[in-house]
Amino acid sequence: MPIHEFKCKKCGKIFESLLLNKSEKEKVVCPSCGTAQVEPLISTFSLSGSSSGKGASLPLSSSCSTSGRFS
């Protein structure tokens, strides 16, 4: 989901907003004070779904193989 995190420059509230395309960033307003003076924050993300509770792991190797099948 394209959920983005913002910080209001007026009241300092940090909030999230669902944006389906880039043009919607210009329409984001603070839910607390209603100002459009907001700045995007750099957010981290996590993957989940592993039954071990440690989250999903991504393979470190490329899906391209040099096993000699295609020379």
N, C-alpha and C positions, 0 to 999 in steps of 0.2 A: 504494500500500500504506500502511496506517495504522501506520507505524513511528514510535514516539515515543522521544525521548532523555531519559534520567534521570540524576541525580547522587545518589550515596549520601551521606547526611548523616553516616554513621558512618565509612566508610573513604575517601570521596572519589572512588570509582571512577565513571567516566562510562560508561554502557551504553545499548543500545537494546533496545526491547521491542515486539513486534507486538501491537497492541491492536485487537480487532475491534469493541469498543463501549466506551462511557465507563465502564461499571461495572467493567471489568477494571483500570482505573487503581488501584483500591483494593487489588488483589491483587498488585501488582508488588513483587518483592523483589530485592535486590541479588544478582547471581550470585556475587560474591566472598565476602561475609560473611553473606548470608542475611537481613539486616535488612529490615524493611518501611519504614524511615525513609528514603524517597527523595523527591526533588523533581523535577518535570518541568522540562526545559530548553526554551528557545525555540530551535527549529532552523530552519535555512534549507533551501531545497530548490532543485533545478535541474531543468531540462527538457533532455532530450537527444534525439537522433534526426536531427539535421541532418547531411547528408553533408559539410558544410564544416568540421565540427569545432567550430563556434562555439555549438552548442546550438540549440534551437528558438526561434523568435521568435514572439511573440504579436501579433496585429493590434492597433493602437492605436485603430481606429475601431469604432464600434458596429455590430452586425449589423442594426440598425434603419435603414431608409433613408427619407429624406424626398424621394425622387425624383419624387413626384407620382403614384405608382401608386395610392395609397390616400389620398383626400382627405377 
